[in-house]
Amino acid sequence: MADSSKEELVQLIKRFGTYLTVKISNHLPISLQRLDSRSVGAVAGLAFAIVFTWRLLRSPSLPPRRQPKRQAGTPSSSSVSTHSNATLVPSGSSSSLEDSRAQNVVDEFFQPVKPTLGQIVRQKLSEGRKVTCRLVGVILEESSPEDLQKQATVRSAVLEVLLEITKFCDLYLMERVLDDESEKKVLMALEDAGVFTSGGLVKDKVLFCNTENGRSSFVRQLEPDWHIDTNPEIISQLARFIKYQLHISAIRPERTAPNVFSAPTLEQFFGCV
């Protein structure tokens, strides 16, 4: 503001000095026209400065604007203050809330991941690649070859475990049967359950024999990493030939060989129930 006023004053002085010089040169005598133009300009500038200063002093100076005082008793101010107070949150509670949220994020990030059934099967079988398994009492609900003469039923609870085993293991199923009809019933039950279509099992890997010793002979010829059976005598005979064995028994034996495990059912051994 002050700089613009100064510039305006200088311009006006210059213009007024020029104007006076022209007027004086036109109306004054020749003797006066010979005066130095600088002297005339100085006199004119002095006169103009006096006039400009007088005009500035005449203009009244405006007092600074004052803001109106707030009235504490007005309804609007009270409502605003009440609303603002209601939305305020103490800093202590806000920080505690942020800490709890951060802790929840950390707990969720470090929460242990539950292994899948396939991972459990691999871990339990110690990465074994070949498995032999008896049908009666393990895969089938029937408990004896005599029951197979009537019907053969695949246990639904063990089906998922069986399919996981076939995904990465060479699985052989075997059973002692009393007649050809029992053999057909077993194959039909396995086919209806989807073992041959969903899993990696084929009908050629379902073996049948007439005696218990015949099943033991099958196992020794195949040389699996794991054998699963319900007959403790077969388990005992194969203990020195097979690396790992699983004995499915309702009653857990008091003593077992170092490489023999025991469980009531196959799915319970793998922790599925």
Disulfide bonds with the S-S distance in Angstrom:
none
